[in-house]
Amino acid sequence: MGGLETGDIYSMALQRVEKPLITLVLKKTEGNQVRAAHLLGINRNTLRKKIREPGIRGRSAMMGKRGARKRKSNLGYDRS
């Protein structure tokens, strides 16, 4: 099969599909990992493990407008 092993094809396909899919679902759920894991049909801990892999952004990057607002610190000045 062109020098590719079955496992190579699976790994290659998974790599091309999994990260964009997880990123999309996290955006749609506004970074809610419990909801995202439910939609993907995987355990939340599995999702968290996959988020830690390079190329997948976590909750803060998926929050949209809510994540961008500034919060007041205990010292009285704004922080991002």
Buried (B, 14 or more C-beta within 10 A) or exposed (E): EEEEEEEEEEEEEEEEEBBEEBBEBBBEBBBBBEBBBBBBEBEBEEBEEBBEEEEBBEBEBBBEEEEEEEEEEEEEEEEE
